[in-house]
């Protein structure tokens, strides 16, 4: 088992975070003076070849088991592959500290690459300050078109998932992965059971968290799906890298293009998907 090297720190007066070259995985972030916004499991794995339970895994070039339903590893190879650090900057004005990572088909283990035999270049820019901005650009560097799925699988830290209200998806159609049914959202989302839903929405979502007295905002561009996931009790117990009661302190709100919103790129084309997180204290919202 090869342990992962320590993450890189992204720090500036407005906020700070940490990101790994492994998976280009954002591990933490908070604006200065705020509690951590990202959740990481106390049982998260820390070794090469394993996915990290928490922070912001990048799902690419497929989501879950992919549209055929049988692809491995789950959520694609990007989150378990070493990305190249292209550059790092720190803004002296204190607005943001950034890092940019690159992944191409040549960086992928040949066995994993055979499932997605397309030349590509992925560039991922993380900017940590008062907001956390994460932007993934995929370019088709080969001669023929391909399709891919993608998600920024953000684990948010909440005081009590049973008390949160997820707003911004009222009226949106969704595929419920638990019941395998198409549904339509009515009002805000409350977590009252295992929740695993792919929403068809390009809008901003807010997570109102009365237990922590704050609201997390997930804004996005270039994304037509939002995935909401909380494993609840039984699924938590079944996951080796998740403590039994940790479902109470997290919720995933994922910025994605999946299922029939998979992205098609012709030769030479690029597509960018961005997620921007911010946080405000409820006392300041009144
Ligand atoms: C979510 C999926 O995005 O990720 C769920 O919708 C899945 O179905 C969850 O269980 C966690 O996936 P993984 O591969 O990190 O255990």
Boltz pocket constraint, residues with backbone or C-beta under 6 A from the ligand:
constraints:
  - pocket:
      binder: B
      contacts: [[A, 51], [A, 64], [A, 74], [A, 75], [A, 153], [A, 177], [A, 196], [A, 197], [A, 227], [A, 229], [A, 254]]
      max_distance: 6.0
